[in-house]
Amino acid sequence: MYTEKQLLAQLWEMGIRSTDTVTIHISLKAVGKLDTSEKTGAEVVIDALRAAVHDGLLLIPSHTYSNIREAPVYDVRHTQPCIGAVPQVAVQYANRAYDAGDTTVVRSLHPDHSVVAFGSKAYEYTADDAFAVSPMPENGCYRKLCKAGAKILLIGVGMTNNTLIHAVDEYMEGGNCNPPYPVTVIDYNGSAVLREARNARGGSSGFERYLPAIEAAGAVQYGRLGDATVMVCDAKKLFDAVVSVWKDFNRK
């Protein structure tokens, strides 16, 4: 059984520092049995991550792309993430923070690829998502990972789950995405705005093919969180490595 303190020690061992910008993709089941005597397993993981980057920024994806297709409404408070338990709990943290006037936790207003940000610059980092017209725009939360020198932790999951690679696709295709569809975005105050959303072109099933180039570029190291293998990715190096081989892969 892993405690929050043990997870924190493992994060330090894999090189995570207090001032880092970190985002994650996670299989909570892969982490193993957690000490849930006082918190849920998702809370244990989130709080360990927050402690590890207490002077930096933690970004937890809270994507809703599957949940808004049939009912095209993104309500920042109520639309549930479609990617697991940790994102769902992260949304609860953001709701409580907003109600308490805490500006260090917020969920972004991207209709299909939102994130929950933790840190003193949470609002600043996520502000441009309120104007995003594509899944991975240049000023969106994912493209900003490169500028921030961020680390991406793939916890118990593979490169297929690495959303940043979708940002490479969009970058290399000049922002070309699937046709737009209307979606109503409802903010924390209950104000509704009609916007457009676009789904990313193509799936993620081929992302594993980039791994040799990512490793060759020194863009990934390996660690453990609980029982899970963790791929610790340098966002900028990974982005550049994927760009360098993107044309060859997509020409075939």
C-alpha positions in Angstrom: 0.0 0.0 0.0 1.5 3.3 -1.1 1.1 6.5 1.0 1.0 10.1 -0.3 4.5 10.6 1.2 5.9 7.6 -0.7 4.5 8.8 -4.0 6.0 12.2 -3.3 9.4 10.6 -2.7 9.1 8.7 -6.0 8.3 11.9 -7.8 11.5 13.5 -6.4 13.5 10.4 -7.4 12.4 10.8 -11.0 13.6 14.4 -11.1 10.4 16.4 -10.5 11.3 19.7 -8.8 9.1 22.2 -6.9 9.2 24.8 -9.7 8.4 22.5 -12.6 5.5 22.7 -14.9 4.1 19.2 -15.1 1.2 17.5 -16.9 0.1 13.9 -16.6 -1.7 11.1 -18.3 -2.5 8.3 -15.9 -3.9 4.9 -15.3 -4.9 5.0 -11.6 -5.2 1.2 -11.5 -1.6 0.8 -12.7 -0.3 2.8 -9.7 -1.5 0.0 -7.4 -3.0 -0.1 -4.0 -3.0 3.3 -2.3 -3.6 4.3 1.3 -7.2 5.5 1.2 -7.8 5.7 4.9 -8.3 9.5 4.7 -8.6 10.3 0.9 -9.6 8.5 -2.3 -6.9 7.1 -4.4 -7.3 9.9 -7.0 -6.9 12.5 -4.2 -3.8 10.8 -2.9 -2.2 11.0 -6.4 -3.3 14.5 -7.1 -2.1 15.8 -3.7 1.3 14.1 -4.1 1.7 15.8 -7.4 0.7 19.1 -6.0 3.2 18.8 -3.2 5.9 17.9 -5.7 5.4 21.1 -7.8 4.2 23.4 -5.0 6.0 26.4 -6.5 5.3 25.4 -10.1 2.3 24.4 -12.1 0.4 21.1 -12.3 -1.9 20.5 -15.3 -4.3 17.6 -15.2 -6.2 17.0 -18.5 -10.0 17.0 -18.1 -10.9 16.3 -21.8 -14.6 16.1 -22.7 -14.4 15.3 -26.5 -16.5 12.2 -26.2 -19.1 13.7 -23.9 -20.0 16.8 -26.0 -20.5 15.2 -29.4 -24.2 14.2 -28.9 -25.0 17.1 -26.5 -22.7 19.9 -27.6 -22.5 21.8 -24.3 -19.4 22.2 -22.2 -20.2 23.3 -18.6 -17.0 23.9 -16.8 -18.5 22.9 -13.5 -20.6 19.9 -14.6 -19.3 18.3 -17.9 -17.4 15.3 -16.8 -14.1 14.3 -18.2 -14.1 11.2 -20.4 -10.6 10.1 -19.5 -10.7 8.6 -16.0 -11.1 9.0 -12.3 -8.1 11.4 -11.6 -9.4 14.1 -14.0 -12.9 13.8 -12.6 -11.6 14.4 -9.1 -9.5 17.3 -10.4 -12.6 19.0 -11.6 -14.1 18.7 -8.1 -11.0 20.4 -6.8 -11.5 23.3 -9.3 -15.1 23.7 -8.4 -14.4 23.9 -4.7 -11.5 26.3 -5.3 -13.7 28.7 -7.3 -16.4 28.6 -4.7 -13.8 29.5 -2.0 -12.3 32.3 -4.0 -9.1 30.3 -4.4 -7.4 31.4 -7.6 -4.7 28.7 -7.5 -6.9 26.0 -9.0 -9.1 26.4 -12.2 -10.5 24.4 -15.0 -9.9 25.9 -18.4 -12.7 26.8 -20.9 -11.5 24.7 -23.8 -14.7 22.9 -24.9 -13.1 19.5 -25.7 -9.5 19.6 -24.4 -9.8 21.4 -21.1 -7.2 21.0 -18.3 -7.4 21.6 -14.5 -4.4 23.8 -13.5 -3.0 24.0 -10.0 -0.5 26.8 -9.0 -0.2 30.5 -8.6 -0.2 31.0 -12.4 -3.2 28.7 -13.0 -5.5 31.4 -14.4 -2.8 33.1 -16.4 -1.7 29.8 -18.1 -5.2 28.7 -19.0 -6.8 32.0 -20.0 -6.4 31.6 -23.7 -8.4 28.4 -23.7 -11.5 30.6 -23.6 -10.8 31.6 -27.2 -9.5 28.3 -28.6 -11.0 27.4 -32.0 -9.0 24.2 -32.5 -8.0 21.3 -30.2 -4.3 22.3 -30.0 -3.9 26.0 -30.9 -0.5 27.8 -30.6 -1.6 29.7 -27.5 -3.4 26.7 -25.9 -2.4 24.8 -22.8 -0.7 22.0 -24.7 1.5 24.1 -27.1 2.5 26.2 -24.1 4.1 23.1 -22.5 7.0 23.5 -24.9 7.5 27.2 -24.0 7.2 26.4 -20.3 9.9 23.7 -20.4 7.3 21.3 -19.0 7.5 17.6 -18.1 4.9 15.2 -19.2 4.4 12.2 -17.0 2.9 9.1 -18.7 1.9 7.1 -15.6 1.1 3.5 -16.4 0.2 4.4 -19.9 2.1 4.7 -23.2 2.9 7.2 -25.9 -0.6 6.6 -27.3 -2.0 8.7 -24.4 0.4 11.6 -25.0 -1.9 14.5 -26.1 1.0 16.7 -27.0 1.5 14.6 -30.2 -1.9 15.8 -31.4 -0.4 19.3 -31.1 2.4 18.2 -33.5 -0.2 17.0 -36.0 -2.1 20.3 -35.9 1.1 22.3 -36.1 2.4 20.3 -39.1 -0.9 20.5 -40.9 -1.2 24.3 -40.5 -4.1 24.1 -38.0 -6.1 21.8 -40.3 -8.7 19.9 -38.2 -12.1 18.3 -38.8 -15.0 20.7 -39.7 -16.2 22.8 -36.8 -19.5 22.2 -34.9 -21.3 24.6 -32.5 -20.9 24.1 -28.8 -22.2 26.1 -25.9 -19.6 26.9 -23.3 -20.8 27.7 -19.7 -18.4 29.3 -17.4 -18.2 29.3 -13.6 -20.6 32.2 -13.3 -23.2 30.4 -15.4 -22.7 32.6 -18.4 -23.2 30.8 -21.7 -21.4 31.6 -25.0 -21.9 29.8 -28.3 -18.5 28.8 -29.8 -17.1 26.4 -32.3 -15.2 23.2 -31.6 -13.2 21.0 -33.9 -12.1 17.4 -33.4 -8.4 16.5 -34.0 -7.8 14.8 -37.3 -6.8 11.2 -36.9 -6.4 9.0 -33.8 -3.6 8.3 -31.5 -3.1 4.6 -32.3 0.1 5.4 -34.3 1.8 7.5 -31.6 3.9 4.6 -30.4 5.9 4.6 -33.6 7.5 7.9 -32.5 9.0 6.4 -29.4 12.4 5.4 -30.9 12.9 9.0 -32.2 11.8 10.4 -28.8 14.3 8.1 -27.0 17.1 8.9 -29.4 16.5 12.6 -28.8 16.9 12.1 -25.0 13.3 13.4 -24.6 12.2 10.6 -22.2 13.4 9.0 -19.0 11.8 6.3 -16.9 10.7 6.1 -13.3 8.0 4.6 -11.1 5.0 5.9 -9.3 3.6 3.2 -7.0 3.7 0.1 -9.2 3.4 2.0 -12.4 6.1 2.6 -14.9 6.4 6.4 -15.7 7.7 7.9 -18.9 9.0 11.3 -17.9 9.0 13.4 -21.1 10.6 16.7 -21.9 7.9 18.5 -23.7 10.1 20.7 -26.0 12.5 17.9 -26.9 9.6 15.5 -27.5 7.8 18.0 -29.7 10.9 18.7 -31.8 11.7 15.0 -32.1 8.2 14.1 -33.4 8.2 17.1 -35.8 11.5 15.8 -37.2 10.0 12.4 -38.2 6.4 13.5 -38.8 6.7 14.0 -42.5 8.2 10.6 -43.2 5.5 8.8 -41.1 2.6 10.7 -42.6 3.9 10.3 -46.2 3.4 6.5 -45.9 
